[in-house]
Every structure is written in structure tokens, then in C-alpha cells.
Amino acid sequence: MANVPFLGIKTHSQKVCSLYKRALRNLEAFYDRRHVYRYHAVLLRARFDQNAKVTDTRKAIELLKEGEEELFLQQHPIPKKFATSVGGVAHERVVTPPDWVLDYWHPLEKAQYPEYFKKREQRKKEFLALWEKEYGKPDPKDHHH
């Protein structure tokens, strides 16, 4: 159980890696020329590598705190975001409708794609059979109206 993301608990090394990645993204926002960005990225990596061997926990936590503070003070006013990421210009632009929407199609609409809906009904039956094999049939007493 080395990595348990659902608890929201991060190890010190995970926090350092997160800080490093966010610092790199911040540099990307400042330097649009690849060679200039790479130069600053190498300098940043050297700063992180200098403190990689720190064994004193209190010192390591203090360094992390100072790093977070420095990143906050030097953050770009308009951070670079990927278009499809949260906050990007195309985030959730393409909405994929869920499969159950097809159950509400009119029969005339379904008739336009007979092979597809035949196979879909067959797969729904297979899924129900697998579900009942795994969990058993639902008890009618549990079904409330």
C-alpha cells in the first residue's frame, strides 16, 4: 500500500515532486523560447538536487515550505494552462453523452441503426447476466415503490 491517493495524504517526496513540477510549469509560462526555458529548468533542477540528500526531517520540511513560498511570490500573473485541463479554454468543451441516453431514443431513430441496437441489446443482456452471476439477483423485498 505504497501509494494511497484516495486518502489525500502525500509523502514528503510527493510534495517535493509536486513543487518541482509546478515550478517548471511556472518557468514555462515565463519563457516561451525553448533554449531559455531549458537553461532556467536546469538551474531549477540543480537547486532541487542540492537539497536532495538532506536527511534532517525538520530541515527538509522547512526547505519545502520556503520553496512553496518562493513559488507563490514568483508565480506568473497569467499561468500557462493546457487547453483541455481545468481552467483551460477547451475544458469540458466536448461532452460525451452517457450510454443510457440511447435507451430513450424513439423506435424510429433506433430503426436507422438496426445492427448496432441489436448488438447493444445483446451486450446489455450479457452485462446483466454477469452482474447477477457476481452479485446475485435483486431481492424483490428491497425494491421500494
N, C-alpha and C positions, 0 to 999 in steps of 0.2 A: 504494500500500500504506500509506495513512494510518492505518488502524485495523486492528491485528492482535491481536484479543483472545485467540487461542489460545496465544500465546506468554507471556501473563501479564505483559507489560511495559506499564506505564502511563506516559503522559507526565505532566509536572508539572501541566498544566492539568486532566487527567483526575483526578489525585489531589485537586486543589483542588475540583473539582466534586463528587467523592465526599464530601469532608469537608463541603462546604456542604449537600449533601442529607442526610447523616447528622445534621448539626447541626439542620436543620429538623425531621427526624423526632424528634429528642430534644426539641425545643421542643413538638412536637405532644403528646408524652407528658406534659409538664408542664402545658400549658394546654388545658383542654377547651373553654373559651369561645372562639369563633371570633375575636371582635374583639381579645381579649387576645393570642391566638396571633399574629394578623396584626401587631399592634403590635411584638411581640418579633421576628417574622420580618423586618420592615422594618429594625429596628435591627441584626439579624444581617447582612442584605444590605449595609447601609451599612458595616459593619466589613469585609466582604469587598471592597466596591468601593473602600475607602480604599487597599487594597494591590494593586489590580488592575494598576496601572501600574508596579509595581516591576520594574526591568529587571536588577538585580543578582541573579544566579543564587543566590549563597550566601545573600543576604538572603531571597530567596523561599523557599528550602529551609528556612531557619531559621523563617520565619513559618509554613510548613506544619507543621513539627514542633511548634511552640508551639500551633498550632490543634488538632492531634491530641491533644496532652497536655491542653489545656483541655477538649476534648470528653470525654476519658476521665475527668477529675476531676469533671465536671459531669453525667455520664450519669445518666439516670433509673434508679432501682432496679428498676422493672418496666417495661421498654421496651414501647412500643406495637407490636404486630405485626399484620399483616394475617392474617385467618383462614386463607387458603389458602396463605400463604407459609411458608417453612421456619421452624419454631418456632411457627407459629400453631395454633390449636385444631382447624382442619379440614384441616391439611396432609396430603395423600395420603389423605384420607378416602374419596374416591370412586376406586376402582381400575377403570380401563378395561381389560378383558382384551384381550390381543393377538389379532390376526386368526387366527393359526394354531390357536387353541383350537377354532375351528369345524371344523377338519379332523378332530377327534376325536369329533365328535358321532355318536351312533348313527344308522343309516339311518332308523329310525322318527322320530327327532327331526327329521332333515333333511326327511322327507316332509311335515312340518307346514308347511314354507315352500318349496314347490317352485320358485316363480318366483325367489325370492331365491337359492337354491342353484344354479339353472340359470345365472343371470346371473353368479354368483360363479365358477363353474367356467369360464365363457366368459372372464371377466376374468383368471383365473389363466393360461389358455392364451395370451391376448394379452400378458400380462406376460412369460411365458416366451419368447414369440416376439420381443418387444422386447429382452429380455436377450440372447438368442442372436444377434440382429442386431447388437447393440452389442459383445458380448464373445466371441461365437463359442460353439460347442457345447463342453461339457466333454470333456476327453480321458479315455478310459476307463483309461489307464495311471496317471493321477493319483488315481484313486478307489481308496483302500485299504480293505480289509475288516478 
